[in-house]
Amino acid sequence: MNRTVFILAVVLADFVGLSAWALYHHGYVGLFEAALATPAGIQVTTDLVVALSLVSLWMWRDSRERGISFLPFALLTVTLGSIGPLCYLLRRELGETRHAAAVPAR
């Protein structure tokens, strides 16, 4: 396992844990209620939507170039936020690692 894969796996695991903790305390609907309760929360939520939209556009283009299915990661992004792009990056890196291992050294 290379360093990038390790770091992505740790960040993904930690973020899934944080998301599960927040979901446990507030529920799925409660997360949105809390996020939209104040102008600051609305700004942060809007910023997240803009950022994830840009990342999703990049994922779509990158997945076409690499022959990776975009749909599962798009669905994860829509339902679970940043977990989708983190999973995509991990999948992308694992594919690169396998490809590099399969190509013989010159």
C-alpha positions, 0 to 999 in steps of 0.5 A: 500500500503506497502512502497516498492510499494509506492517507486517503483510507485514514481520512475516509475512515475518520470522516465516515466516523465523524459522519456516523457520530453526527448522524447518530446525534441528529439523524439525517434530516436533523443534519440539514435542519442544523445546517440551515438554521442560521445564515452561517450554516446556510453559507457553509452548506451553499459553499459545500454544494458549490465545491461538491458540484465542481468536484463531481464535474472533475470526477465525471471527466476523470472517470471517463478518461480512466474507464471508471464508472461515475454513477456509484460515486455520484450517488455517494456524493449526493447522499453522503457528501464528501464521502463520494469523492474520497471513495473515488480518489481511493478507487482511482489510486488503487487502480493506479497502484494495480496498473503500476504493479502490472506493468513490468519495469524496463 
